Each structure stands twice: as C-alpha cells, then as structure tokens.
C-alpha cells in the first residue's frame, strides 16, 4: 500500500509541474492587446485559465493529501531498534586463564 501511494505521489508531482508550467504568465494580457490571438485558443479567451486553475487546485489538494498519508504511514511503522533482542544481564568476562607451568610472555 505504501509503495502504491508513493508511486501515486510521484505521478502527482509531475502532473503538478506540468500544470504550473502550462499556466499563462501575468504579462500575457498585454500581448493579446497587440494581436496575440488569444481569442482563438482551444478553451476560449478565459476558458484555459480557469480550467488550468481548477486542475491545479485539484492536483495540489491531492498532492497534500498524499503527503499527509505518506507521513502517517511512515511514522506508524515499528522502529528497527524495537525488533532487536537484547540479552539479559550477562556475566562479566573473566581473563583467560593460563595453563599451569607456563609463564606469560613479556616483551
């Protein structure tokens, strides 16, 4: 489920980038005054702007919701540290005993 949501989130990222890049800049109205031909667009003179605004709003809301769900699913999982088995109290290590008759070597 987490992988599917992550793929959906990445697709939303690319769609949002595309929709924002398709938006017309604020200075585009001045170009239309000098014969830019904005009345011959596919969606009409203002139809493309409102359509792209609605698409951008929907994509932004879906992006935010998927971000919240990804955060929730990531923080809900168990920690790796909680799965480690810690042994009970252990006895301290004793120094290795030398066999009788041998002297420790000193350098």
Phi, psi and omega in degrees: 000319180295321180294319179297318179293324178293319177296317178299320180295318180293320176298319177298325177300312181292322178295319180295320177299316181296317182293319180293322179289336178281345179296146179275142179289166181291335181275005184287336181293329180292324177293327179290332180291335181259028175088037180287343177077034181287343180285349182259020179284168183294321184262005183093179185295323179243356184294323182291321181294315182289324178296314179293327176296318180293318179296318179296322179295314180296316181294321179295319178294316178297322178297316179295318179295319179293327176296316179296316180293322176296320178296316179297315182291328180287319181281344181282336184288160180285155179281153177293326182293328181289343180273352183280130177274118178266125180293157179294178181305125181255158178283144178294148181290137177265149177296149181297135181274139178276140174298147185296143178094345179259140178263143176293142182277135178241141182248000000 
